[in-house]
Amino acid sequence: MKNEEEETSEGLNQIFEIINAKGDTGELKEILDNYDRAKIEDNQKANYKRPRE
């Protein structure tokens, strides 16, 4: 799981990407898709249970 500092940094980077997209719908869609993909991966990692040996 990511620490708070990493999450803050990623959030700020996403904000700057959105600002720099300046209405480019293709780029905005890509940013949102990446965000959704990262959230799914984070949830999968958080819910992963290590198999018992």
URBEL-V294142 format. One record per pair of residues at least 4 apart in sequence whose ideal C-beta (glycine too) atoms are under 7 Angstrom apart, sorted by the first residue. I is the first residue (numbers start at 1). GAP is how many residues later the second one is. D is the distance in whole Angstrom. If there is no record, write none. Layout:
i = (I:I)
gap = (GAP:GAP)
d = (D:D)
//
This chain:
i = (1:1:2:2:4:5:6:7:8:9:10:11:12:13:14:14:14:15:16:17:17:18:18:21:21:21:24:25:26:27:28:29:30:31:32:33:34:35:36:37:38:39:40:41:42:43:44)
gap = (44:45:4:5:4:4:4:4:4:4:4:4:4:4:4:17:21:4:4:4:14:10:13:6:7:10:4:4:4:4:4:4:4:4:4:4:4:4:4:4:4:4:4:4:4:4:4)
d = (7:6:4:5:6:6:6:6:6:6:6:7:7:6:6:7:6:6:6:6:5:7:6:4:5:7:6:6:7:7:7:6:6:6:6:6:6:6:6:6:6:6:6:6:6:6:6)
//
